[in-house]
Amino acid sequence: MKNTLFSILLVMIATLTSFNAVSETALNKTQQQQLNAITTLLQQNPDIIPGLHQSLTQYVAQQQGIKGILTANHDYLYSNPKHTQFGAPESKLTIVNFTDYNCPFCKRLDPVLHDMAKTYPDIKVVNIYVPLKEMDAPLSDMNSAAFALNVWQQARDKYFDVHQLLLTKPSAHDQRSLARIADKTGTRDQLKQHDATVEMVEKNVSLFQQLGLRGTPAMIIGGDVVPGYLPAEKLAPLIEAALDKH
């Protein structure tokens, strides 16, 4: 019972601090009510305070670490035209989307994000490609992330077609699937390795790991990490809350 209560309290506090531990904004009415409820539960169950305090301290430290990483890499993540992106050029809110063309849930999230960009014209989505399932391939091999970035940077008029074909394949990509897409779209030249693109993909993966992310998709919305796929009805409230802060 106490383990269950501990878990519930930890989730409540994590939710409460998700916007406030990093941003240091004032508590709203709902958050104040949550804080009061947490205080009451702790007064009724004082023996769980030490463990909860330790977990909360670790959580806040992690959030501060995330804030530092995002601040240090702000321009790379949010203002870098070399990343594929869509939505408002001058946005009130930018969603950073760590994504992988080999990930089924990333493929499901892509149209949801495009719909969100239409519903909320003040947002922009920046894709940070991390080809996690292709990282064990030989270094000489092209991967889906580098291919997409090459097309975006060198033949942007062909990017949308390439992007859609990369999303369509239900399983992981390999050299043959990339070659077929390149042949269909006239982007054979973009299958060539470029040091700058390779370094960009490596940096994407490094940031993914530094942020403590464990899988794709993973979004950063208003400075908060949102892991996993979310349907439109769950994603929309997060976007609205982040827009309200701007």
Secondary structure, DSSP 8 states (H G I E B T S, - for coil): -HHHHHHHHHHHHHHHHTTHHHH-----HHHHHHHHHHHHHHHH-GGGHHHHHHHHHHHHHHHHHHHHHHHHTHHHHHS-TTS-EEE-SS-SEEEEEEE-TT-HHHHHHHHHHHHHHHHSTTEEEEEEE--GGGTTS-TTS--HHHHHHHHHHH-GGGHHHHHHHHHH-SS---HHHHHHHHHHHT-GGGGS--HHHHHHHHHHHHHHHHTT--SS-EEEETTEEEES---HHHHHHHHHHHHHT-
